[in-house]
Amino acid sequence: MKISTIKELLGAQAVCCEEMLDHDVKAACGSDMMSDVLAYVKNQALLLTGLVNAQVIRTAEMMDMICIVFVRSKEPTPEMIELAQDSGIVLLTTNMRMYEACGLLYSNGLGKVGEADG
């Protein structure tokens, strides 16, 4: 699924790296606990979270994610935006709750953990 489609489905606003909206994402995860993302997430290109701090960007970078969606109308800080731009990570923000956003993406064909591998 293209990031532009995710943006549209979630009614999200792009915060940075809009030039990458045509990139494909095969799977996603939702978590506010970056330790869980580091421990359990593999081959996910999209992170949905309500956590707003620089560690989110650093975690996504370590896990080779290309897009972060901030749920519940959370807004990244200028420091986070700069880190994301430097790392080439698209930042989106939506007013949806995480449960709603994850369900909507899944029901529209975005894979779950493990499905991205084949």
MOPAC internal coordinates of N, CA, C and O (Angstrom, degrees):
PM7 1SCF
backbone

  N    0.0000 0     0.00 0     0.00 0    0    0    0
  C    1.4525 1     0.00 0     0.00 0    1    0    0
  C    1.5310 1   108.03 1     0.00 0    2    1    0
  O    1.2310 1   120.77 1   -46.96 1    3    2    1
  N    1.2864 1   116.13 1   133.04 1    3    2    1
  C    1.4668 1   120.32 1   179.09 1    5    3    2
  C    1.5367 1   110.56 1   -71.35 1    6    5    3
  O    1.2310 1   120.87 1   -32.23 1    7    6    5
  N    1.3196 1   115.94 1   147.77 1    7    6    5
  C    1.4619 1   120.64 1   178.58 1    9    7    6
  C    1.5200 1   109.94 1   -60.73 1   10    9    7
  O    1.2310 1   120.03 1   146.15 1   11   10    9
  N    1.3247 1   117.55 1   -33.85 1   11   10    9
  C    1.4668 1   120.29 1   177.98 1   13   11   10
  C    1.5281 1   111.10 1   -62.16 1   14   13   11
  O    1.2310 1   120.05 1   144.67 1   15   14   13
  N    1.3214 1   117.52 1   -35.33 1   15   14   13
  C    1.4706 1   121.65 1   176.94 1   17   15   14
  C    1.5201 1   110.34 1   -68.65 1   18   17   15
  O    1.2310 1   120.53 1   138.91 1   19   18   17
  N    1.3265 1   116.59 1   -41.09 1   19   18   17
  C    1.4708 1   121.06 1   177.11 1   21   19   18
  C    1.5182 1   109.36 1   -60.62 1   22   21   19
  O    1.2310 1   120.70 1   134.50 1   23   22   21
  N    1.3208 1   116.26 1   -45.50 1   23   22   21
  C    1.4671 1   121.43 1   178.85 1   25   23   22
  C    1.5225 1   110.41 1   -56.90 1   26   25   23
  O    1.2310 1   120.71 1   134.93 1   27   26   25
  N    1.3219 1   116.25 1   -45.07 1   27   26   25
  C    1.4571 1   121.09 1  -178.72 1   29   27   26
  C    1.5374 1   111.44 1   -67.26 1   30   29   27
  O    1.2310 1   120.26 1   133.18 1   31   30   29
  N    1.3363 1   117.12 1   -46.82 1   31   30   29
  C    1.4661 1   120.94 1  -178.87 1   33   31   30
  C    1.5219 1   112.04 1   -59.42 1   34   33   31
  O    1.2310 1   120.92 1   141.27 1   35   34   33
  N    1.3339 1   115.84 1   -38.73 1   35   34   33
  C    1.4661 1   120.51 1  -176.54 1   37   35   34
  C    1.5238 1   112.92 1   -89.24 1   38   37   35
  O    1.2310 1   120.15 1   177.89 1   39   38   37
  N    1.3223 1   117.32 1    -2.11 1   39   38   37
  C    1.4592 1   119.78 1  -175.75 1   41   39   38
  C    1.5167 1   110.44 1    58.29 1   42   41   39
  O    1.2310 1   121.18 1  -141.93 1   43   42   41
  N    1.3297 1   115.34 1    38.07 1   43   42   41
  C    1.4661 1   121.66 1  -173.10 1   45   43   42
  C    1.5214 1   111.79 1   -89.54 1   46   45   43
  O    1.2310 1   121.98 1   -18.70 1   47   46   45
  N    1.3074 1   113.81 1   161.30 1   47   46   45
  C    1.4636 1   122.38 1   174.18 1   49   47   46
  C    1.5216 1   108.04 1  -109.72 1   50   49   47
  O    1.2310 1   120.10 1   -42.84 1   51   50   49
  N    1.3248 1   117.41 1   137.16 1   51   50   49
  C    1.4591 1   121.57 1   175.61 1   53   51   50
  C    1.5243 1   108.94 1   -81.94 1   54   53   51
  O    1.2310 1   121.04 1   -47.15 1   55   54   53
  N    1.3239 1   115.62 1   132.85 1   55   54   53
  C    1.4593 1   121.59 1  -179.68 1   57   55   54
  C    1.5229 1   110.78 1  -100.93 1   58   57   55
  O    1.2310 1   120.28 1   143.16 1   59   58   57
  N    1.3300 1   117.07 1   -36.84 1   59   58   57
  C    1.4627 1   120.15 1   176.62 1   61   59   58
  C    1.5193 1   110.66 1  -157.46 1   62   61   59
  O    1.2310 1   121.30 1   -15.81 1   63   62   61
  N    1.3155 1   115.12 1   164.19 1   63   62   61
  C    1.4690 1   124.68 1   178.22 1   65   63   62
  C    1.5252 1   112.21 1    60.80 1   66   65   63
  O    1.2310 1   120.23 1  -140.89 1   67   66   65
  N    1.3191 1   117.16 1    39.11 1   67   66   65
  C    1.4676 1   121.68 1   179.44 1   69   67   66
  C    1.5229 1   112.03 1   -59.67 1   70   69   67
  O    1.2310 1   120.07 1   155.92 1   71   70   69
  N    1.3188 1   117.47 1   -24.08 1   71   70   69
  C    1.4626 1   120.50 1   179.77 1   73   71   70
  C    1.5329 1   111.89 1   -65.86 1   74   73   71
  O    1.2310 1   120.08 1   168.36 1   75   74   73
  N    1.3300 1   117.45 1   -11.64 1   75   74   73
  C    1.4633 1   121.70 1  -179.09 1   77   75   74
  C    1.5304 1   113.01 1  -100.47 1   78   77   75
  O    1.2310 1   119.70 1  -170.28 1   79   78   77
  N    1.3245 1   118.18 1     9.72 1   79   78   77
  C    1.4599 1   120.98 1  -176.84 1   81   79   78
  C    1.5250 1   113.38 1   -64.30 1   82   81   79
  O    1.2310 1   119.89 1   164.18 1   83   82   81
  N    1.3227 1   117.82 1   -15.82 1   83   82   81
  C    1.4650 1   119.50 1   179.35 1   85   83   82
  C    1.5245 1   113.04 1   -88.04 1   86   85   83
  O    1.2310 1   119.74 1  -179.35 1   87   86   85
  N    1.3385 1   118.10 1     0.65 1   87   86   85
  C    1.4610 1   121.67 1   177.71 1   89   87   86
  C    1.5283 1   110.60 1   -71.48 1   90   89   87
  O    1.2310 1   121.13 1   -31.67 1   91   90   89
  N    1.3221 1   115.44 1   148.33 1   91   90   89
  C    1.4604 1   121.60 1   179.05 1   93   91   90
  C    1.5247 1   111.24 1   -90.98 1   94   93   91
  O    1.2310 1   121.81 1   -34.38 1   95   94   93
  N    1.3331 1   114.15 1   145.62 1   95   94   93
  C    1.4573 1   122.92 1   175.54 1   97   95   94
  C    1.5207 1   106.09 1  -126.18 1   98   97   95
  O    1.2310 1   120.21 1   -49.64 1   99   98   97
  N    1.3346 1   117.21 1   130.36 1   99   98   97
  C    1.4599 1   120.56 1  -178.04 1  101   99   98
  C    1.5254 1   112.58 1  -100.85 1  102  101   99
  O    1.2310 1   119.79 1   156.39 1  103  102  101
  N    1.3260 1   118.00 1   -23.61 1  103  102  101
  C    1.4599 1   120.57 1  -177.84 1  105  103  102
  C    1.5196 1   109.93 1  -154.08 1  106  105  103
  O    1.2310 1   121.47 1   -16.42 1  107  106  105
  N    1.3271 1   114.79 1   163.58 1  107  106  105
  C    1.4553 1   120.77 1  -176.55 1  109  107  106
  C    1.5205 1   110.25 1  -145.40 1  110  109  107
  O    1.2310 1   121.45 1   -14.05 1  111  110  109
  N    1.3239 1   114.83 1   165.95 1  111  110  109
  C    1.4588 1   120.34 1   171.73 1  113  111  110
  C    1.5252 1   107.82 1  -142.96 1  114  113  111
  O    1.2310 1   121.00 1   -23.67 1  115  114  113
  N    1.3136 1   115.69 1   156.33 1  115  114  113
  C    1.4533 1   121.41 1   177.41 1  117  115  114
  C    1.5113 1   109.72 1  -125.35 1  118  117  115
  O    1.2310 1   120.47 1   -55.12 1  119  118  117
  N    1.3271 1   116.70 1   124.88 1  119  118  117
  C    1.4610 1   120.42 1   179.56 1  121  119  118
  C    1.5202 1   110.42 1  -164.44 1  122  121  119
  O    1.2310 1   121.72 1   -33.47 1  123  122  121
  N    1.3292 1   114.32 1   146.53 1  123  122  121
  C    1.4614 1   120.57 1   171.23 1  125  123  122
  C    1.5263 1   110.60 1  -102.38 1  126  125  123
  O    1.2310 1   120.58 1   178.59 1  127  126  125
  N    1.3165 1   116.50 1    -1.41 1  127  126  125
  C    1.4658 1   121.15 1  -179.23 1  129  127  126
  C    1.5261 1   108.97 1  -108.89 1  130  129  127
  O    1.2310 1   120.75 1   -74.43 1  131  130  129
  N    1.3198 1   116.17 1   105.57 1  131  130  129
  C    1.4555 1   120.47 1  -176.79 1  133  131  130
  C    1.5277 1   111.12 1   -66.32 1  134  133  131
  O    1.2310 1   119.61 1   153.66 1  135  134  133
  N    1.3195 1   118.34 1   -26.34 1  135  134  133
  C    1.4654 1   120.17 1   176.22 1  137  135  134
  C    1.5288 1   110.39 1   -63.93 1  138  137  135
  O    1.2310 1   119.69 1   142.96 1  139  138  137
  N    1.3297 1   118.20 1   -37.04 1  139  138  137
  C    1.4634 1   121.16 1   176.28 1  141  139  138
  C    1.5242 1   110.81 1   -67.76 1  142  141  139
  O    1.2310 1   120.50 1   140.59 1  143  142  141
  N    1.3170 1   116.65 1   -39.41 1  143  142  141
  C    1.4639 1   120.15 1   178.39 1  145  143  142
  C    1.5282 1   109.28 1   -60.78 1  146  145  143
  O    1.2310 1   120.46 1   134.52 1  147  146  145
  N    1.3147 1   116.73 1   -45.48 1  147  146  145
  C    1.4647 1   120.45 1  -179.76 1  149  147  146
  C    1.5273 1   112.06 1   -66.27 1  150  149  147
  O    1.2310 1   119.98 1   144.02 1  151  150  149
  N    1.3383 1   117.64 1   -35.98 1  151  150  149
  C    1.4590 1   121.44 1  -174.72 1  153  151  150
  C    1.5183 1   113.87 1   -83.08 1  154  153  151
  O    1.2310 1   119.99 1   144.39 1  155  154  153
  N    1.3261 1   117.63 1   -35.61 1  155  154  153
  C    1.4577 1   119.75 1  -168.46 1  157  155  154
  C    1.5221 1   115.87 1  -117.42 1  158  157  155
  O    1.2310 1   119.73 1   165.07 1  159  158  157
  N    1.2915 1   118.12 1   -14.93 1  159  158  157
  C    1.4590 1   120.12 1  -173.09 1  161  159  158
  C    1.5199 1   110.30 1   -95.55 1  162  161  159
  O    1.2310 1   121.40 1   -50.02 1  163  162  161
  N    1.3327 1   114.92 1   129.98 1  163  162  161
  C    1.4560 1   121.06 1   175.88 1  165  163  162
  C    1.5225 1   108.16 1  -136.91 1  166  165  163
  O    1.2310 1   120.87 1   -37.79 1  167  166  165
  N    1.3105 1   115.94 1   142.21 1  167  166  165
  C    1.4612 1   122.52 1   175.18 1  169  167  166
  C    1.5204 1   114.03 1    57.75 1  170  169  167
  O    1.2310 1   120.39 1  -145.46 1  171  170  169
  N    1.3027 1   116.86 1    34.54 1  171  170  169
  C    1.4537 1   121.35 1   176.31 1  173  171  170
  C    1.5212 1   107.37 1  -104.83 1  174  173  171
  O    1.2310 1   120.28 1   -45.06 1  175  174  173
  N    1.3015 1   117.08 1   134.94 1  175  174  173
  C    1.4565 1   120.20 1  -179.38 1  177  175  174
  C    1.5205 1   111.97 1  -103.47 1  178  177  175
  O    1.2310 1   120.20 1   169.85 1  179  178  177
  N    1.3351 1   117.22 1   -10.15 1  179  178  177
  C    1.4605 1   121.90 1  -175.03 1  181  179  178
  C    1.5240 1   109.79 1  -130.40 1  182  181  179
  O    1.2310 1   120.85 1   -48.45 1  183  182  181
  N    1.3241 1   115.99 1   131.55 1  183  182  181
  C    1.4624 1   122.00 1   176.56 1  185  183  182
  C    1.5148 1   108.54 1  -117.45 1  186  185  183
  O    1.2310 1   120.67 1   -52.67 1  187  186  185
  N    1.3275 1   116.33 1   127.33 1  187  186  185
  C    1.4641 1   121.69 1   172.06 1  189  187  186
  C    1.5163 1   106.84 1  -105.36 1  190  189  187
  O    1.2310 1   120.27 1   -50.32 1  191  190  189
  N    1.3252 1   117.10 1   129.68 1  191  190  189
  C    1.4588 1   120.80 1  -176.57 1  193  191  190
  C    1.5274 1   111.31 1  -155.24 1  194  193  191
  O    1.2310 1   121.25 1   -22.92 1  195  194  193
  N    1.3034 1   115.22 1   157.08 1  195  194  193
  C    1.4546 1   121.67 1   172.89 1  197  195  194
  C    1.5198 1   111.01 1  -108.55 1  198  197  195
  O    1.2310 1   120.90 1  -178.75 1  199  198  197
  N    1.3179 1   115.89 1     1.25 1  199  198  197
  C    1.4575 1   121.63 1   179.96 1  201  199  198
  C    1.5218 1   109.30 1   -81.68 1  202  201  199
  O    1.2310 1   120.42 1   -50.51 1  203  202  201
  N    1.3069 1   116.81 1   129.49 1  203  202  201
  C    1.4607 1   121.04 1  -177.37 1  205  203  202
  C    1.5244 1   109.63 1  -122.53 1  206  205  203
  O    1.2310 1   121.39 1   -90.20 1  207  206  205
  N    1.3342 1   114.95 1    89.80 1  207  206  205
  C    1.4638 1   121.08 1   170.69 1  209  207  206
  C    1.5247 1   108.65 1  -157.49 1  210  209  207
  O    1.2310 1   120.71 1   -12.02 1  211  210  209
  N    1.3116 1   116.26 1   167.98 1  211  210  209
  C    1.4634 1   121.12 1  -174.53 1  213  211  210
  C    1.5236 1   112.34 1   -62.32 1  214  213  211
  O    1.2310 1   119.75 1   155.28 1  215  214  213
  N    1.3317 1   118.09 1   -24.72 1  215  214  213
  C    1.4621 1   121.05 1  -179.38 1  217  215  214
  C    1.5314 1   111.49 1   -62.42 1  218  217  215
  O    1.2310 1   120.18 1   150.58 1  219  218  217
  N    1.3282 1   117.26 1   -29.42 1  219  218  217
  C    1.4666 1   120.86 1   177.80 1  221  219  218
  C    1.5280 1   109.97 1   -61.69 1  222  221  219
  O    1.2310 1   120.29 1   134.99 1  223  222  221
  N    1.3146 1   117.05 1   -45.01 1  223  222  221
  C    1.4657 1   121.15 1  -179.95 1  225  223  222
  C    1.5236 1   109.87 1   -66.14 1  226  225  223
  O    1.2310 1   120.50 1   136.14 1  227  226  225
  N    1.3233 1   116.65 1   -43.86 1  227  226  225
  C    1.4686 1   120.15 1  -179.33 1  229  227  226
  C    1.5285 1   111.31 1   -63.89 1  230  229  227
  O    1.2310 1   120.57 1   140.54 1  231  230  229
  N    1.3273 1   116.52 1   -39.46 1  231  230  229
  C    1.4648 1   120.53 1   177.80 1  233  231  230
  C    1.5193 1   110.54 1   -64.40 1  234  233  231
  O    1.2310 1   120.34 1   133.27 1  235  234  233
  N    1.3210 1   116.95 1   -46.73 1  235  234  233
  C    1.4652 1   120.77 1   178.86 1  237  235  234
  C    1.5236 1   110.76 1   -59.64 1  238  237  235
  O    1.2310 1   120.55 1   139.11 1  239  238  237
  N    1.3113 1   116.55 1   -40.89 1  239  238  237
  C    1.4599 1   120.46 1   178.95 1  241  239  238
  C    1.5344 1   110.80 1   -62.88 1  242  241  239
  O    1.2310 1   120.15 1   135.07 1  243  242  241
  N    1.3273 1   117.32 1   -44.93 1  243  242  241
  C    1.4659 1   121.59 1   179.22 1  245  243  242
  C    1.5229 1   112.02 1   -61.84 1  246  245  243
  O    1.2310 1   120.46 1   147.83 1  247  246  245
  N    1.3221 1   116.74 1   -32.17 1  247  246  245
  C    1.4584 1   122.12 1  -176.32 1  249  247  246
  C    1.5371 1   112.14 1   -94.95 1  250  249  247
  O    1.2310 1   120.40 1  -170.21 1  251  250  249
  N    1.3274 1   116.85 1     9.79 1  251  250  249
  C    1.4681 1   122.66 1   179.05 1  253  251  250
  C    1.5270 1   112.94 1    57.90 1  254  253  251
  O    1.2310 1   120.16 1  -144.29 1  255  254  253
  N    1.3205 1   117.30 1    35.71 1  255  254  253
  C    1.4573 1   121.58 1   175.94 1  257  255  254
  C    1.5185 1   108.62 1   -82.37 1  258  257  255
  O    1.2310 1   120.87 1   -30.36 1  259  258  257
  N    1.3301 1   115.94 1   149.64 1  259  258  257
  C    1.4658 1   118.87 1  -177.92 1  261  259  258
  C    1.5224 1   112.89 1  -113.64 1  262  261  259
  O    1.2310 1   120.48 1   176.86 1  263  262  261
  N    1.3464 1   116.69 1    -3.14 1  263  262  261
  C    1.4624 1   118.89 1  -178.52 1  265  263  262
  C    1.5215 1   110.41 1  -152.69 1  266  265  263
  O    1.2310 1   120.99 1   -41.04 1  267  266  265
  N    1.3178 1   115.71 1   138.96 1  267  266  265
  C    1.4662 1   122.86 1   173.82 1  269  267  266
  C    1.5153 1   107.43 1  -123.99 1  270  269  267
  O    1.2310 1   121.01 1   -48.51 1  271  270  269
  N    1.3337 1   115.68 1   131.49 1  271  270  269
  C    1.4593 1   121.68 1   174.80 1  273  271  270
  C    1.5210 1   107.41 1  -111.62 1  274  273  271
  O    1.2310 1   120.93 1   -60.00 1  275  274  273
  N    1.3259 1   115.82 1   120.00 1  275  274  273
  C    1.4620 1   120.89 1   175.76 1  277  275  274
  C    1.5182 1   108.17 1   -90.39 1  278  277  275
  O    1.2310 1   120.89 1   -58.17 1  279  278  277
  N    1.3243 1   115.90 1   121.83 1  279  278  277
  C    1.4577 1   122.06 1  -177.53 1  281  279  278
  C    1.5315 1   110.16 1   -93.73 1  282  281  279
  O    1.2310 1   120.88 1    -6.61 1  283  282  281
  N    1.3241 1   115.92 1   173.39 1  283  282  281
  C    1.4653 1   123.30 1   177.42 1  285  283  282
  C    1.5378 1   112.59 1    57.08 1  286  285  283
  O    1.2310 1   120.83 1  -143.45 1  287  286  285
  N    1.3196 1   116.01 1    36.55 1  287  286  285
  C    1.4754 1   122.74 1   177.08 1  289  287  286
  C    1.5192 1   113.78 1    60.27 1  290  289  287
  O    1.2310 1   120.14 1  -156.48 1  291  290  289
  N    1.3157 1   117.34 1    23.52 1  291  290  289
  C    1.4687 1   120.88 1   178.17 1  293  291  290
  C    1.5236 1   108.84 1   -71.98 1  294  293  291
  O    1.2310 1   120.90 1   -36.71 1  295  294  293
  N    1.3141 1   115.88 1   143.29 1  295  294  293
  C    1.4662 1   122.35 1  -178.37 1  297  295  294
  C    1.5250 1   109.81 1  -119.66 1  298  297  295
  O    1.2310 1   119.91 1   -50.62 1  299  298  297
  N    1.3226 1   117.79 1   129.38 1  299  298  297
  C    1.4674 1   120.23 1   177.05 1  301  299  298
  C    1.5250 1   111.08 1   -69.08 1  302  301  299
  O    1.2310 1   121.24 1   -29.23 1  303  302  301
  N    1.3130 1   115.24 1   150.77 1  303  302  301
  C    1.4570 1   121.47 1   178.93 1  305  303  302
  C    1.5357 1   109.45 1   -77.20 1  306  305  303
  O    1.2310 1   120.32 1   -16.79 1  307  306  305
  N    1.3249 1   116.99 1   163.21 1  307  306  305
  C    1.4719 1   119.16 1   175.88 1  309  307  306
  C    1.5341 1   112.54 1   -56.21 1  310  309  307
  O    1.2310 1   120.02 1   142.49 1  311  310  309
  N    1.3278 1   117.56 1   -37.51 1  311  310  309
  C    1.4675 1   121.07 1   177.64 1  313  311  310
  C    1.5243 1   110.57 1   -61.91 1  314  313  311
  O    1.2310 1   120.27 1   137.50 1  315  314  313
  N    1.3206 1   117.09 1   -42.50 1  315  314  313
  C    1.4622 1   121.46 1   179.40 1  317  315  314
  C    1.5257 1   110.85 1   -64.90 1  318  317  315
  O    1.2310 1   120.71 1   138.58 1  319  318  317
  N    1.3093 1   116.25 1   -41.42 1  319  318  317
  C    1.4654 1   120.78 1   179.53 1  321  319  318
  C    1.5278 1   110.09 1   -62.28 1  322  321  319
  O    1.2310 1   120.37 1   136.77 1  323  322  321
  N    1.3125 1   116.90 1   -43.23 1  323  322  321
  C    1.4676 1   120.54 1   178.66 1  325  323  322
  C    1.5258 1   111.20 1   -63.14 1  326  325  323
  O    1.2310 1   120.21 1   135.92 1  327  326  325
  N    1.3409 1   117.20 1   -44.08 1  327  326  325
  C    1.4658 1   120.59 1   177.49 1  329  327  326
  C    1.5231 1   111.44 1   -60.94 1  330  329  327
  O    1.2310 1   120.50 1   137.69 1  331  330  329
  N    1.3251 1   116.66 1   -42.31 1  331  330  329
  C    1.4671 1   121.18 1  -179.94 1  333  331  330
  C    1.5211 1   110.72 1   -64.92 1  334  333  331
  O    1.2310 1   120.21 1   137.22 1  335  334  333
  N    1.3211 1   117.21 1   -42.78 1  335  334  333
  C    1.4679 1   120.39 1   178.44 1  337  335  334
  C    1.5235 1   110.58 1   -61.46 1  338  337  335
  O    1.2310 1   120.60 1   136.19 1  339  338  337
  N    1.3287 1   116.47 1   -43.81 1  339  338  337
  C    1.4659 1   120.79 1   179.28 1  341  339  338
  C    1.5239 1   111.85 1   -63.19 1  342  341  339
  O    1.2310 1   120.40 1   149.84 1  343  342  341
  N    1.3387 1   116.84 1   -30.16 1  343  342  341
  C    1.4668 1   122.02 1  -177.62 1  345  343  342
  C    1.5205 1   113.24 1   -96.20 1  346  345  343
  O    1.2310 1   119.94 1   174.56 1  347  346  345
  N    1.3174 1   117.72 1    -5.44 1  347  346  345
  C    1.4600 1   120.89 1  -178.43 1  349  347  346
  C    1.5123 1   113.23 1    68.68 1  350  349  347
  O    1.2310 1   120.43 1  -139.39 1  351  350  349
  N    1.3313 1   116.78 1    40.61 1  351  350  349
  C    1.4646 1   122.52 1  -179.92 1  353  351  350
  C    1.5204 1   108.65 1  -109.91 1  354  353  351
  O    1.2310 1   120.94 1   -56.37 1  355  354  353
  N    1.3259 1   115.81 1   123.63 1  355  354  353
  C    1.4589 1   121.19 1   177.99 1  357  355  354
  C    1.5248 1   108.64 1   -71.35 1  358  357  355
  O    1.2310 1   120.56 1   -46.35 1  359  358  357
  N    1.3273 1   116.53 1   133.65 1  359  358  357
  C    1.4638 1   121.42 1   174.12 1  361  359  358
  C    1.5219 1   108.99 1  -113.11 1  362  361  359
  O    1.2310 1   121.28 1   -51.99 1  363  362  361
  N    1.3394 1   115.15 1   128.01 1  363  362  361
  C    1.4553 1   122.15 1   175.56 1  365  363  362
  C    1.5130 1   108.41 1  -123.82 1  366  365  363
  O    1.2310 1   120.62 1   -25.94 1  367  366  365
  N    1.3243 1   116.41 1   154.06 1  367  366  365
  C    1.4595 1   120.34 1   174.22 1  369  367  366
  C    1.5256 1   108.76 1  -134.03 1  370  369  367
  O    1.2310 1   121.22 1   -41.98 1  371  370  369
  N    1.3452 1   115.27 1   138.02 1  371  370  369
  C    1.4585 1   121.82 1  -179.73 1  373  371  370
  C    1.5263 1   109.49 1  -134.46 1  374  373  371
  O    1.2310 1   120.89 1   -25.58 1  375  374  373
  N    1.3211 1   115.90 1   154.42 1  375  374  373
  C    1.4629 1   118.56 1   177.57 1  377  375  374
  C    1.5252 1   112.17 1   -86.06 1  378  377  375
  O    1.2310 1   120.10 1   176.20 1  379  378  377
  N    1.3402 1   117.41 1    -3.80 1  379  378  377
  C    1.4673 1   120.97 1   178.96 1  381  379  378
  C    1.5255 1   111.22 1   -68.25 1  382  381  379
  O    1.2310 1   121.19 1   -27.75 1  383  382  381
  N    1.3345 1   115.33 1   152.25 1  383  382  381
  C    1.4600 1   120.54 1   170.98 1  385  383  382
  C    1.5222 1   108.21 1   -76.73 1  386  385  383
  O    1.2310 1   120.41 1   -20.63 1  387  386  385
  N    1.3278 1   116.82 1   159.37 1  387  386  385
  C    1.4569 1   120.80 1  -175.94 1  389  387  386
  C    1.5349 1   111.71 1   -59.86 1  390  389  387
  O    1.2310 1   119.94 1   136.00 1  391  390  389
  N    1.3073 1   117.71 1   -44.00 1  391  390  389
  C    1.4613 1   121.82 1  -179.27 1  393  391  390
  C    1.5286 1   110.87 1   -57.04 1  394  393  391
  O    1.2310 1   121.03 1   132.28 1  395  394  393
  N    1.3169 1   115.63 1   -47.72 1  395  394  393
  C    1.4605 1   121.56 1  -179.87 1  397  395  394
  C    1.5313 1   111.15 1   -63.91 1  398  397  395
  O    1.2310 1   120.44 1   134.36 1  399  398  397
  N    1.3323 1   116.77 1   -45.64 1  399  398  397
  C    1.4652 1   121.08 1  -177.81 1  401  399  398
  C    1.5302 1   110.98 1   -64.71 1  402  401  399
  O    1.2310 1   119.98 1   134.58 1  403  402  401
  N    1.3243 1   117.64 1   -45.42 1  403  402  401
  C    1.4666 1   120.91 1   179.25 1  405  403  402
  C    1.5270 1   110.54 1   -62.62 1  406  405  403
  O    1.2310 1   120.46 1   134.75 1  407  406  405
  N    1.3221 1   116.72 1   -45.25 1  407  406  405
  C    1.4609 1   120.75 1  -179.96 1  409  407  406
  C    1.5156 1   112.27 1   -61.93 1  410  409  407
  O    1.2310 1   120.58 1   138.66 1  411  410  409
  N    1.3061 1   116.50 1   -41.34 1  411  410  409
  C    1.4633 1   121.12 1  -179.72 1  413  411  410
  C    1.5308 1   110.89 1   -64.84 1  414  413  411
  O    1.2310 1   120.60 1   135.44 1  415  414  413
  N    1.3197 1   116.45 1   -44.56 1  415  414  413
  C    1.4693 1   119.77 1   179.30 1  417  415  414
  C    1.5262 1   111.05 1   -65.37 1  418  417  415
  O    1.2310 1   120.37 1   137.08 1  419  418  417
  N    1.3213 1   116.90 1   -42.92 1  419  418  417
  C    1.4632 1   120.64 1   179.69 1  421  419  418
  C    1.5284 1   110.98 1   -63.76 1  422  421  419
  O    1.2310 1   120.59 1   135.03 1  423  422  421
  N    1.3187 1   116.48 1   -44.97 1  423  422  421
  C    1.4678 1   119.68 1  -178.18 1  425  423  422
  C    1.5327 1   112.30 1   -68.17 1  426  425  423
  O    1.2310 1   120.34 1   163.42 1  427  426  425
  N    1.3261 1   116.95 1   -16.58 1  427  426  425
  C    1.4625 1   120.87 1   176.96 1  429  427  426
  C    1.5236 1   112.46 1   -99.55 1  430  429  427
  O    1.2310 1   120.40 1  -167.61 1  431  430  429
  N    1.3326 1   116.84 1    12.39 1  431  430  429
  C    1.4546 1   120.23 1   170.31 1  433  431  430
  C    1.5081 1   117.86 1   106.03 1  434  433  431
  O    1.2310 1   119.37 1   178.56 1  435  434  433
  N    1.3335 1   118.81 1    -1.44 1  435  434  433
  C    1.4620 1   118.92 1   177.89 1  437  435  434
  C    1.5226 1   108.50 1   -75.76 1  438  437  435
  O    1.2310 1   120.50 1   -51.45 1  439  438  437
  N    1.3359 1   116.66 1   128.55 1  439  438  437
  C    1.4626 1   122.04 1  -174.23 1  441  439  438
  C    1.5135 1   114.35 1   -66.82 1  442  441  439
  O    1.2310 1   121.73 1   -15.98 1  443  442  441
  N    1.3238 1   114.30 1   164.02 1  443  442  441
  C    1.4569 1   120.65 1   176.48 1  445  443  442
  C    1.5222 1   109.20 1  -103.16 1  446  445  443
  O    1.2310 1   119.90 1    -1.17 1  447  446  445
  N    1.3202 1   117.79 1   178.83 1  447  446  445
  C    1.4476 1   122.91 1  -178.58 1  449  447  446
  C    1.5292 1   109.24 1   -54.18 1  450  449  447
  O    1.2310 1   120.70 1   -50.64 1  451  450  449
  N    1.3283 1   116.27 1   129.36 1  451  450  449
  C    1.4473 1   121.70 1   178.73 1  453  451  450
  C    1.5092 1   113.45 1    95.88 1  454  453  451
  O    1.2310 1   119.17 1   149.22 1  455  454  453
  N    1.3135 1   119.19 1   -30.78 1  455  454  453
  C    1.4559 1   121.68 1  -178.80 1  457  455  454
  C    1.5229 1   112.22 1   -72.10 1  458  457  455
  O    1.2310 1   119.93 1   155.78 1  459  458  457
  N    1.3095 1   117.74 1   -24.22 1  459  458  457
  C    1.4679 1   120.65 1  -178.56 1  461  459  458
  C    1.5266 1   111.32 1   -69.08 1  462  461  459
  O    1.2310 1   120.43 1   159.75 1  463  462  461
  N    1.3202 1   116.79 1   -20.25 1  463  462  461
  C    1.4569 1   120.92 1  -178.53 1  465  463  462
  C    1.5236 1   113.20 1   -79.74 1  466  465  463
  O    1.2310 1   120.02 1   167.02 1  467  466  465
  N    1.2976 1   117.56 1   -12.98 1  467  466  465
  C    1.4440 1   118.02 1   178.43 1  469  467  466
  C    1.4638 1   110.55 1   128.78 1  470  469  467
  O    1.2310 1   120.10 1   180.00 1  471  470  469

